[in-house]
Amino acid sequence: MTKPYTQADMDAVSDNPELTDAQLASARPFAEALPAIAAEIQRGRGRQKSPTKIPKHIRLSREVVDFFESTGAGWQSRLDDVLKRYVAEHR
């Protein structure tokens, strides 16, 4: 059985020491300290020129959601593709 690490062990190898009260008191918000970078990050994606999708709340069976989520990132787009194919076939 291995011995658990102590706080002294963690402090000895830490390259991220705890901030002092004085450091915390002088801290400024990110947007104030680095406004140019903050503006870039906060700008985000912006409005779509011509929206192709609309937000809509629908109820799906657990089986369907589990299947598509298990396929990984982008599962909502894959579900949308399946539904678009269904619509095209049934017009």
Secondary structure, 3 states (H helix, E strand, C coil): CCCCCCHHHHHHHCCCCCCCHHHHHCCCCHHHHCHHHHHHHHHCCCCCCCCCCCCCCCCCCHHHHHHHHCCCCCHHHHHHHHHHHHHHHCC
